[in-house]
Amino acid sequence: MTVQSYAPTRHPRMLEFVRYLATSVLALGADFALFALSMRAGVAYPVAACLGFVVGLAVAYFLSVRWAFTVRTVHDARTEFAVFAGVGVAGLLLTESLLWIEIHGLGMNPLWAKIGAAGCVFLFNFTVRKALLFSRRTGLSRSVA
């Protein structure tokens, strides 16, 4: 019986998914860390949440373009970041909507609701960002080394 090797080059989409998952975990860590530090310093929680979101977004973008994805569709970095951030904001709005439905509509515990919403929004962000920014399109894409 032979053991099949699943080298990263044999399953590039799965590798990108796993790398994006790791990227998201690191971005969430940065977001949460700045949120917690800001709160400890006496910053109001809405401001602390905004600061954390911005830093998490920057970490997610940097790791996505440098490590997680191998193809970049948009040639202008400012436009690429704007689209990336727009998807992030859409994900944030989706999170708020899902939390409201889960907590107020379904009566779920907020912590469990947050876990469910986070999973859905992770898949949303990955799918939309991959489709808009990190997929091959004839004549438009360029590979990243």
Sequence and secondary structure as in RCSB ss.txt:
>XXXX:A:sequence
MTVQSYAPTRHPRMLEFVRYLATSVLALGADFALFALSMRAGVAYPVAACLGFVVGLAVAYFLSVRWAFTVRTVH
DARTEFAVFAGVGVAGLLLTESLLWIEIHGLGMNPLWAKIGAAGCVFLFNFTVRKALLFSRRTGLSRSVA
>XXXX:A:secstr
       GGG HHHHHHHHHHHHHHHHHHHHHHHHHHHHHTT  HHHHHHHHHHHHHHHHHHHIIIII SEE  S
 HHHHHHHHHHHHHHHHHHHHHHHHIIIIIT   HHHHHHHHHHHHHHHHHHHHHHHHSS  TTT EE  
